[in-house]
Amino acid sequence: MTPKIVLDGVSIPLYSYADADYLAGVSRGTSKRWLTGYRYWAPDGQRVVQPPVTPGTEGVGLVSFLDLVEIVAIGRLKEVGFSLKAIRQVVFNCQEILGLARPLTTLKFKTDGREIFVDKGPILLEVGRRKGEQAWNEFLEPFLHNLDYAHAIARRWWPLGREYRVVVDPDYGYGFPVVANSGVRTEIILERFRAGDLKDRIAQDFKLDPVEVERALQFDLNRAA
């Protein structure tokens, strides 16, 4: 059984929907639609209801670290051309086969998901094996490689890769990106830079390596673009 302390840290609400959109690098309003579902009027006048992509996340009003991990994974699949319908089916099949409520956030998906995601035939619906291979190799596997796990649950995310020293950890910086082993939030470094401070001065004030300051700026400037 997963210890409660592990689940508490990654499951508590930390981010607004806007924060989650920014951190995941998706367009405004995306996190709320994917986590809570949405409604719209079809051309024939019918009211269409789209459920959440991953069931059970609706109604909270804020986003947890595990929600954020799912948003990033879904965003990667959207980048390669998966429809939300196909992604919902992937999630459902992984839930059924792996026996896990939130498969995209677990170590078992990282280790066993490729076979399920790529090789299970109709699991991908309107997308074929070739697109599944591309999605896994180019988008999902690199993302999953940049997650740290505790008790088989995603616990920490290195959005630029571990070597870049920017980490998202719900135990530090209120869950916002920080420079690893320092607790200094990247957004504070960006604020100082935009105020006119030189990178070397910022590094000196926070006792960081100038390269760490550069990587922190890279993370935030890429998302602000």
Buried (B, 14 or more C-beta within 10 A) or exposed (E): EEEEEBBEBBBEEBBBBEBBBBBBBBEEEBBBBBBBBEEEEEEEEEEEEBEBBBBEBEEEEBBBBBBBBBBBBBBBBBEBEBEBEBBBBBBBBBBEBBEBEBBBBBBBBBEBBBEBBBEBEEBBBEBEEEBBBBBBEEBBBEBBEBBEBBEBBBBBBBBBEEEBBBBBBBEBBEBBBBBBEBEBBBBBBBEBBEEEBEBEBBBEEBEBEBEBBBBBBBBBEEBEE
